[in-house]
Amino acid sequence: MEQLQIFERDLAEQFILGSGSGGQKINKTASCVLLTHRPTGIQVRCQSGRSRSQNRIEARETLCRLVETQRRKAEHRLKAQIARRRFATKKRSTKQKREMRKNKTLRKEKKQNRQRVRF
């Protein structure tokens, strides 16, 4: 959590009644953990284990994975945006310019051939 800069003061933790199978025990004990990371707004709900402490640990692990995934996506978007900007301002080589002129000339000739013939 420290590597991702997730601090305990940024977390809101609630214990709620679980749902699903388990009978009377699940309806009486609040072992389900609802963990909210305030800066990002990510919420994690965990009730995989029987004990509250085990669920707290698993909720934190899941939260770390989600925050890391979100940061990686943001970094990837930023790198892609920089690459697009760099590609847009990149100058063409002499060979590329020659090819472009050649293609324009070919297109011009093709369009001229489509015009009406005048006598």
C-alpha positions in Angstrom: 0.0 0.0 0.0 2.9 2.4 0.7 4.4 1.9 -2.8 1.0 2.9 -4.3 0.8 5.8 -1.8 -2.5 4.5 -0.3 -2.7 5.5 3.3 -5.1 4.4 6.0 -6.3 8.0 6.6 -7.6 8.0 3.0 -9.7 4.8 3.5 -13.3 4.7 4.8 -14.1 1.3 6.2 -17.6 -0.1 7.0 -18.7 -3.4 8.2 -22.0 -4.5 6.9 -24.2 -7.6 6.9 -23.2 -10.1 4.2 -25.6 -11.5 1.7 -25.9 -14.9 -0.1 -25.7 -18.4 1.3 -24.7 -19.0 4.8 -28.0 -19.1 6.7 -28.6 -17.5 10.0 -24.9 -16.8 10.8 -24.4 -14.6 7.7 -27.6 -12.6 8.6 -26.5 -11.9 12.1 -22.8 -11.0 11.8 -21.4 -7.9 10.1 -18.3 -9.6 8.6 -18.6 -8.1 5.1 -16.1 -5.2 4.6 -16.9 -2.1 2.4 -13.7 -0.2 1.8 -13.7 3.2 0.1 -10.6 5.0 -1.2 -11.6 8.7 -0.9 -9.2 10.3 -3.4 -10.2 8.0 -6.3 -13.7 7.0 -5.2 -13.0 3.3 -5.7 -15.2 1.0 -3.5 -14.4 -2.6 -2.7 -16.7 -5.0 -1.0 -15.4 -8.3 0.4 -17.1 -11.1 2.2 -15.1 -14.1 0.9 -13.9 -15.3 4.3 -15.7 -16.0 7.6 -13.7 -13.6 9.7 -13.8 -9.9 9.6 -10.0 -9.6 9.8 -9.5 -11.9 6.8 -12.0 -9.9 4.8 -10.2 -6.6 5.7 -6.9 -7.9 4.4 -8.5 -9.2 1.1 -10.4 -5.9 0.6 -7.1 -3.9 0.9 -5.3 -6.3 -1.5 -8.2 -5.9 -4.0 -8.1 -2.1 -3.6 -4.4 -2.0 -4.3 -4.8 -4.0 -7.5 -7.6 -1.7 -8.7 -5.7 1.5 -7.9 -2.6 0.1 -9.7 -4.7 -0.8 -12.7 -6.2 2.6 -12.8 -2.8 4.4 -12.6 -1.4 2.1 -15.4 -4.3 3.0 -17.6 -3.8 6.7 -17.0 0.0 6.4 -17.7 -0.8 4.5 -20.9 -3.3 7.2 -22.1 -0.7 9.9 -21.4 2.0 8.1 -23.3 -0.3 7.5 -26.2 -1.4 11.2 -26.3 2.3 12.3 -26.3 3.1 9.9 -29.1 0.2 11.2 -31.2 1.3 14.7 -30.7 4.9 13.8 -31.6 3.8 11.9 -34.7 1.6 14.8 -35.8 4.5 17.3 -35.7 7.1 14.9 -37.2 8.7 16.2 -40.4 8.6 14.0 -43.5 11.7 12.6 -45.0 12.8 13.4 -48.6 11.7 10.0 -49.8 8.3 10.4 -48.2 7.9 13.9 -49.9 8.9 12.4 -53.2 6.3 9.6 -52.9 3.7 12.1 -51.8 4.3 14.3 -54.9 4.3 11.2 -57.2 0.9 10.1 -55.7 -0.5 13.6 -56.2 0.6 13.7 -59.8 -1.0 10.2 -60.4 -4.2 11.3 -58.8 -4.2 14.5 -60.9 -3.8 12.6 -64.1 -6.5 10.1 -63.1 -9.0 12.9 -62.5 -8.1 14.7 -65.7 -8.9 11.5 -67.6 -12.4 11.6 -66.2 -13.2 15.0 -67.7 -15.2 15.5 -70.8 -13.3 15.4 -74.0 -13.6 18.7 -76.0 -13.1 18.9 -79.7 
